Amino acid sequence: MRQDWPLTVIMADENHILAIIGPTASGKSSLAIAVARRLRCDILSVDSMQVYQAMNIGTAKASLAEQFEIHHHLLDWVRPDELFSAARFIELADRVIADCRQHNIKLIATGGTPMYFKALFHGLFAGPSADEGLRDKLKAMDGQQLHQRLAEVDPVAAARIHLQDQKRLVRALEVYELSGQPISQLQQQWSAEHPQRHKAIWIGLAWDKDELNPRINARVKDMLAAGWLDEVRMLLSRYPSISKTAAEATGYRELIDYLTGRTSLEEAVEQIKIATRQLARKQMKWFRRFPNVHWLAGNAPLEANVAAAIELWNRGNGE
């Protein structure tokens, strides 16, 4: 990681960033690396879990060989027992972008956290500050109660937040109780009022669910074969108490439950597959709302998608 970052952010006037999005297991990292080889780009990780050290296999980080070949930004940035926020990500990512522009380095942004993409390119919706007393009251309710209450006051938000997603349900209700306005309405105003923070060419990898799900199952199997369980053992030995944000990484909680005797390995693996498929659906619900995305077929040959991405990048940058 370069250490000579400027203190102020240089906003985008030169080359557009190439943003590659898609659900987990869609092949976006492979596409980003292949394009980076051709265009000689750096890669910015837009992923809330790849910022954590010692969490490599389960977060699908680029291999050490790939990182040696292509400079990857914002990997291994914080310890697993530290909290990490979208606001912190924006601060760091803005510095990466400014640094790359200062050194005339082309940049690809890719990763699996839609909220980080939205915040980085369009701004962060802050909303009212947290009210711990109100949060404690809301957290005492179960998912069904929270979801039913949200459906009454903000049916748009309720339609896109799963009843098991307590964190987002609590925040949506907290925003409503403190501001008197639905979070869905406030977020629309935020998107409309905030101009694009960084210019980007957007490429998405689209998959049919019936094709993506077997890829997800196969990837979970490959990760376990690559030593994911040993990685989690080592993680627990070094960091007995990982942070709330690190614990949200799909699959880690399930393997921790197995290692601590709360479930069998077979049950843990099945739960990981289910959780990963749910994650993919959530990601696509977010990504489908992004404007100006050039969607490519995920099952197309890699070289065909590389060529399409480079053509779009050249066209967008007037080359």
C-alpha positions in Angstrom: 0.0 0.0 0.0 1.4 3.4 -1.0 2.0 5.7 2.0 2.3 9.1 0.2 -1.4 9.8 -0.1 -2.5 13.4 -0.3 -4.6 14.7 2.5 -7.3 16.1 0.2 -9.4 14.1 -2.2 -8.9 14.7 -5.9 -12.3 14.2 -7.6 -12.8 12.4 -10.9 -12.0 14.4 -14.0 -9.6 12.1 -15.8 -10.1 8.4 -16.6 -13.3 6.8 -15.4 -13.1 4.0 -12.9 -14.2 0.7 -14.2 -16.7 -0.7 -11.7 -17.3 -4.4 -12.0 -20.3 -5.7 -10.0 -22.2 -8.9 -9.6 -23.4 -11.4 -7.0 -21.0 -13.7 -5.0 -19.5 -16.5 -7.2 -20.3 -14.6 -10.4 -16.7 -14.4 -11.6 -16.3 -10.6 -11.1 -12.9 -11.0 -9.5 -11.6 -13.2 -12.3 -12.9 -10.6 -14.8 -11.3 -7.7 -12.9 -7.9 -9.4 -12.8 -8.0 -10.4 -16.4 -8.9 -6.8 -17.5 -6.3 -5.4 -15.1 -3.6 -7.5 -16.8 -4.6 -6.1 -20.2 -5.1 -2.5 -19.2 -2.3 -2.5 -16.5 -4.7 -1.3 -13.8 -4.8 -1.4 -10.0 -7.8 -3.0 -8.3 -9.8 -1.4 -5.5 -11.6 -3.9 -3.3 -15.1 -2.7 -2.6 -15.8 -5.4 0.0 -16.7 -5.0 3.7 -15.0 -8.3 4.6 -11.9 -8.4 2.5 -10.6 -5.4 4.6 -10.0 -7.9 7.5 -6.7 -9.6 8.0 -6.5 -13.4 8.5 -9.9 -13.9 6.7 -8.7 -14.9 3.2 -10.3 -18.1 2.0 -13.8 -17.4 3.1 -13.8 -13.8 1.8 -12.5 -15.0 -1.6 -9.5 -12.6 -1.6 -7.2 -12.6 -4.5 -4.3 -15.0 -4.1 -0.9 -13.8 -2.9 0.4 -14.4 -6.5 -2.4 -12.3 -7.9 -1.8 -9.5 -5.4 1.9 -9.6 -6.3 1.1 -9.3 -9.9 -1.6 -6.6 -9.6 -1.8 -4.0 -6.9 -4.9 -4.6 -4.8 -6.0 -1.8 -2.5 -7.9 -2.1 0.8 -7.2 -5.7 1.5 -6.1 -6.7 5.0 -6.6 -3.2 6.3 -7.9 -3.9 9.9 -7.7 -6.7 12.5 -10.7 -9.0 12.8 -11.4 -7.7 16.3 -11.8 -4.2 15.0 -15.0 -2.6 13.8 -15.2 -1.2 10.3 -17.8 1.1 8.8 -18.9 2.4 5.4 -17.7 5.9 6.4 -14.2 4.6 7.1 -14.2 2.7 3.8 -15.2 5.9 1.8 -12.4 7.8 3.5 -9.8 5.2 2.6 -11.2 4.6 -0.9 -11.2 8.3 -1.7 -7.5 8.4 -0.8 -6.8 5.4 -3.0 -8.6 7.0 -5.9 -6.8 10.3 -5.4 -3.4 8.6 -5.2 -4.1 6.6 -8.4 -5.1 9.8 -10.3 -2.0 11.6 -9.0 0.2 8.8 -10.4 -1.9 8.3 -13.6 -2.9 4.8 -12.6 -6.0 3.2 -14.1 -8.3 1.7 -11.5 -10.9 -1.1 -11.4 -13.3 -1.2 -8.5 -14.8 -4.6 -7.7 -16.3 -6.4 -4.7 -19.4 -7.7 -3.1 -20.7 -4.9 -0.9 -23.4 -2.9 -2.8 -23.8 -0.3 -0.1 -20.1 0.5 -0.3 -20.4 1.0 -4.1 -23.4 3.2 -3.6 -21.7 5.2 -0.8 -18.4 5.6 -2.7 -19.9 6.8 -6.0 -23.0 8.6 -4.8 -22.4 9.5 -1.2 -23.3 8.1 2.2 -26.8 8.5 3.7 -26.1 9.3 7.3 -29.6 9.7 8.7 -30.2 10.6 12.3 -27.5 9.5 14.9 -28.0 6.2 16.7 -30.2 6.2 19.8 -29.0 3.4 22.0 -32.1 3.4 24.2 -34.3 3.1 21.1 -32.1 0.4 19.6 -32.2 -1.7 22.8 -36.0 -1.5 22.7 -36.2 -2.5 19.1 -33.7 -5.3 19.5 -35.9 -6.8 22.2 -38.4 -7.5 19.4 -38.1 -10.6 17.2 -37.7 -10.5 13.4 -41.4 -11.0 12.7 -42.4 -8.2 15.0 -39.8 -5.8 13.6 -40.7 -6.6 10.0 -44.5 -6.2 10.7 -43.9 -2.8 12.3 -41.7 -1.7 9.4 -44.3 -2.8 6.9 -46.8 -0.5 8.6 -44.6 2.6 8.5 -42.4 1.9 5.4 -43.7 -0.8 3.2 -41.0 -0.1 0.5 -38.2 -0.8 2.9 -40.0 -3.8 4.4 -40.3 -5.3 0.9 -36.5 -5.3 0.4 -35.3 -6.2 4.0 -35.6 -9.8 5.0 -37.3 -10.5 8.4 -34.1 -12.2 9.6 -31.9 -9.1 8.9 -32.3 -7.6 12.3 -29.6 -5.0 11.9 -31.3 -3.3 8.9 -34.8 -3.7 10.3 -33.7 -2.0 13.5 -31.9 0.9 11.6 -34.9 1.4 9.3 -37.3 1.7 12.3 -34.8 3.8 14.2 -34.7 6.3 11.3 -38.5 6.4 11.1 -38.9 6.9 14.9 -36.3 9.7 15.1 -37.0 11.5 11.8 -40.7 10.8 11.3 -39.9 9.9 7.7 -39.5 6.4 6.0 -35.9 5.5 5.4 -36.8 4.5 1.8 -38.0 8.1 1.1 -34.9 9.7 2.7 -32.6 7.4 0.7 -34.3 8.4 -2.6 -33.8 12.1 -1.7 -30.2 11.4 -0.9 -29.6 9.7 -4.2 -31.3 12.5 -6.2 -29.6 15.3 -4.4 -26.0 14.0 -4.3 -24.1 14.2 -7.6 -21.8 11.4 -8.7 -18.7 11.5 -6.5 -16.5 9.6 -9.0 -17.0 8.9 -12.6 -17.4 5.3 -13.5 -18.1 2.9 -16.3 -20.3 0.1 -14.8 -20.2 -3.5 -15.8 -22.3 -6.2 -14.2 -22.2 -10.0 -14.5 -25.7 -11.5 -14.7 -26.5 -15.1 -13.9 -29.6 -17.2 -14.0 -30.3 -18.4 -10.5 -30.3 -22.1 -11.6 -26.8 -21.6 -12.9 -25.5 -19.5 -10.1 -26.6 -21.7 -7.2 -24.5 -24.7 -8.3 -21.5 -22.4 -8.7 -22.1 -21.2 -5.1 -22.2 -24.8 -3.8 -19.1 -25.7 -5.7 -17.2 -22.6 -4.4 -18.1 -23.5 -0.8 -16.7 -27.0 -1.4 -13.6 -25.6 -2.9 -13.0 -23.2 -0.1 -13.3 -26.0 2.5 -10.9 -28.1 0.4 -8.5 -25.1 0.4 -8.3 -25.0 4.2 -11.1 -22.7 5.2 -11.8 -24.6 8.4 -8.1 -24.4 9.5 -8.2 -20.7 8.7 -11.1 -20.2 11.1 -9.3 -22.3 13.8 -6.3 -20.0 13.4 -8.5 -16.9 13.4 -10.1 -18.0 16.7 -6.7 -18.8 18.3 -5.4 -15.3 17.4 -8.5 -13.3 17.9 -10.8 -15.0 20.5 -13.4 -12.2 20.1 -13.9 -11.0 16.5 -15.8 -7.8 16.0 -19.5 -7.6 15.2 -18.7 -6.4 11.6 -16.2 -9.1 11.0 -18.6 -11.7 12.3 -21.0 -10.8 9.5 -18.8 -12.5 6.9 -20.8 -15.3 5.4 -19.7 -18.7 6.5 -17.4 -17.7 9.4 -20.1 -17.8 12.0 -21.3 -21.2 10.8 -17.8 -22.7 11.0 -17.3 -21.1 14.4 -20.5 -22.8 15.6 -19.1 -26.1 14.4 -15.7 -25.6 16.1 -17.4 -24.6 19.3 -19.6 -27.7 19.3 -22.9 -26.0 18.5 -23.6 -27.8 15.3 -22.2 -30.6 13.1 -19.9 -29.9 10.2 -22.5 -31.2 7.7 -25.1 -28.7 9.2 -22.6 -25.9 9.1 -21.8 -26.5 5.5 -25.4 -26.6 4.5 -26.1 -23.4 6.3 -23.2 -21.7 4.6 -24.6 -22.7 1.2 -28.0 -21.3 2.1 -26.5 -18.1 3.5 -24.4 -17.6 0.4 -27.4 -18.0 -1.9 -29.3 -15.6 0.2 -26.4 -13.1 0.0 -26.3 -13.4 -3.8 -30.0 -12.6 -3.9 -29.6 -9.5 -1.7 -26.6 -8.3 -3.7 -28.6 -8.5 -7.0 -31.6 -6.7 -5.5 -29.2 -3.8 -4.8 -27.2 -4.0 -8.0 -30.3 -4.2 -10.2 -31.2 -0.7 -8.9 -27.9 0.8 -10.0 -28.3 3.0 -13.1 -26.2 2.8 -16.3 -24.9 -0.7 -15.8 -23.8 -2.7 -18.8 -24.9 -6.2 -18.0 -22.8 -9.1 -19.4 -23.7 -12.7 -19.4 -21.8 -14.3 -16.5 -21.7 -17.7 -18.4 -20.0 -16.1 -21.5 -16.4 -17.0 -22.1 -14.0 -15.0 -19.9 -12.1 -13.6 -22.9 -15.4 -12.4 -24.5 -16.3 -10.4 -21.3 -12.8 -9.1 -21.0 -13.0 -7.8 -24.6 -16.4 -6.2 -23.9 -15.2 -4.6 -20.7 -12.1 -3.1 -22.4 -14.3 -1.8 -25.3 -16.6 -0.1 -22.9 -13.7 1.4 -20.9 -12.1 2.7 -24.1 -15.4 4.1 -25.4 -16.1 5.8 -22.0 -12.7 7.4 -21.9 -12.7 8.5 -25.5 -9.9 6.1 -26.6 
